[in-house]
Amino acid sequence: MTKKINIALLALLLCASCTKVEDILMAQHEQMVKYLTGLGLVAEENLDDIIDKNPLFYSTFDRYVYRHIVNYYDEGRDGRPEVKWGSTLELYFDAYIVENGRPTTIYWSNTPATFEKFREENPNFTVDWSTEPLRVTLGATEMIEGLNIALPGCRERDSVQLFITSNLAYGKKIVGEVPKNTAVAWYVRIDKVE
């Protein structure tokens, strides 16, 4: 009898934990959508309702990853190499902690201008971020799941803003300055696609 009670209590605790995580994800989702629409972006699924030529839009991917390709309408973009599963990319990026749906604190970058500005504002900063392009292979390089989900379909020389809920970022882990259950934003420039 005691064993059944212990199992029931454990199941209740696990259910309460799941509900809390789902509440966090739903709040992150709602805040990000509010932020993106506040920037004048339209959800891709609503583009048919827009009269404007070349409307700014964001795409939604598996469980709340949002992607806005800043230069989507650039001339010649369709002729550039496309990112596919297994592609090797060279990226420059600024990675931010997201609070209330908007990027706030930068926690990692390899963009030289961002790194210099960050060092000026944080003279006691001791970590030496590389300013070389990050070289990754989709599906082979260990990285947050949201990047693997949202980068395919982008093209060489794209500037991409990615908003990633915590479950597809670092989840319950504390990673450097990023608290557990925190959404992140990655502003990525794809320099090369192989």
Secondary structure, DSSP 4 states (H G I P E B T S, - for coil): -HHHHHHHHHHHHHHHHHHHHHHHHHHHHHHHHHHHHHTT-EEGGGGGG--SSS--EEEEETTTEEEEETTTT-TTGGGSPBP-TT-EEEEEEEEEEEETTEEEEEEEE--HHHHHHHHHH-TT-------SPEEEETTTS---HHHHHHSTT-BTT-EEEEEE-GGGTTTT--BTTB-TT--EEEEEEEEEE-
